[in-house]
Amino acid sequence: MWYNDLRPKKELIPNKYNLTFYEEKLLLSNADKKRTITNLLTLKSGLNNNVPSKKIDNNILIASWNIKEFGHLKERLPESYYYIAEIINSFDLIAIQEIKTSLFDLGKIIKILGDHWSYIITDITEGKNGNRERFGFIYDTRRIKHSGLSGELVVSPEMTDDDEFKQLKRTPSITGFKCGWKKFAVVGVHLHPGNSTNDKIIRKKEIELLLDLYSEKKAKKHLWSENLIILGDTNLYNDNEDIIELLLEQEFIECDGLKGKPTNASLTEAYDRIFLSVDKYFKLKKNNNLESGSVFNLYDYVYTEEMVSYYHNKMLLHKDDPSTLIDDIAFLKYYNRYWKRNQMSDHLPIWIEILEDSSSDFLHDKLL
């Protein structure tokens, strides 16, 4: 992690340190720096207490996060990029949804993370349905390697001849990775939102199309990998059991440490999911008799309700009609519903922990 922007002004000798936010309007004041450093220390403590540490030859930490309109929002503060980067830094591989046309946000995050981080992105999905979004993977190159597999999952016309649904609205990505003993492919998805009857029909059809692709590859023994992970913002509501059952019928599983936990900022729905179809050597680690995985609630540590007063002036500056912010109640309502979600996201990051080294199990199986 590169924290150069947080140095006191007296240390910022011209040309000595490469700043991430060098534009005049983005330079942090001393008060901004102190607040950001204090919040980062709190956030780091929260991550240390709630997310396992990275351990060479021991574990792989895989995460997914829908970062709201990543590259599009104009009010995101420099400090928010540091909080986002700090969270990403806790994992080995993190799938990102809602990366927009502009790669400004992604570039800032990669710079803060440092030279041993890299990323893979798809092109944007054009058209109204695609919302001009793309998928991405950010990964720690010290622990994760790209296997060479990269692509987008497109449904062939022959598979949908008599069907009005031809493609998933946002074209899923598929990317292969390697880490020590493990090789796996990750499919990033962002499914149709909403919970009306029609919305559920569309979302179910998207899953059916995705599983049709999977089944076809599996039948032809052309599967991308024996270890396949489908993850992202599935927009699955708690009452969408029939859609989830489609995945379970194809022998996909969920991490029981993560399963069912709310992933939106309002803590009402488990929109973000991770499904795995893996061989017997691809195992989730255990933690207190549960498979290791969960949701990280970043709002326990940054942009808490107790911090709202620190951002009054910034909210007044960015709100289209600041005259509506007439009292503390109005500020808090705007802060919770819009401000903090536009700084970070309306989704929370989810993660699972994989056992990296299964060599002992493999060797036991080879005993004659």
Secondary structure, DSSP 8 states (H G I E B T S, - for coil): ---GGGS-GGG--TTTS--S--SGGG---HHHHHHHHHHHHHHHHHHHHHS----TTTEEEEEEEEEEEETT-S---HHHHHHHHHHHTTSSEEEEEEE-S--HHHHHHHHHH-TTEEEEE-----STTTTT-EEEEEEETTT-EEEEEEEE----GGGGTT-S--S-SS--EEEEEEETTEEEEEEEEE-----SHHHHHHHHHHHHHHHHHHHHHHHTT--S-SSEEEEEE----TT-HHHHHHHHHTT-EE-TTTTT---BTTS----EEEEEE--TT--B-EETTEESEEE--GGGTSS-GGGGGGGHHHHHHH-S-GGG--SHHHHHHHIIIIIHHHHS-SB--EEEEEE---HHHHHHHT--
